[in-house]
Amino acid sequence: MSKEAVDERNRVVVSVFGEEYPIKGPGRPEYLQELAATVDRKMRQVSEAHPRLSVNRVAVMAALLLADDLSKLREQHERLTEVYEEEWERRKDRKPSE
């Protein structure tokens, strides 16, 4: 059995806020690059808005903003799931037209 078949984690070097980080994770290397690009964009947005913040504070603020985005998306997903389930139940209970 090849090592690739056993270890499904990919290794990639990503760049975030001017620093390179070798990371290993599941999924396509392109996906890991996309994640890093998202973090990089958010850190740059924070840094542009608050140029006097240290890199550590920029990173924490970016992490908080990304966590806020994720939380809002989870809430939206839950609401949409509820609407979908209600509609499914409504349609399921309908009698077929004759």
Secondary structure as GFF3:
##gff-version 3
##sequence-region A 1 98
A	DSSP	alpha_helix	3	6	.	.	.	ID=ss1
A	DSSP	beta_strand	9	16	.	.	.	ID=ss2
A	DSSP	beta_strand	19	26	.	.	.	ID=ss3
A	DSSP	alpha_helix	29	49	.	.	.	ID=ss4
A	DSSP	alpha_helix	55	93	.	.	.	ID=ss5
###
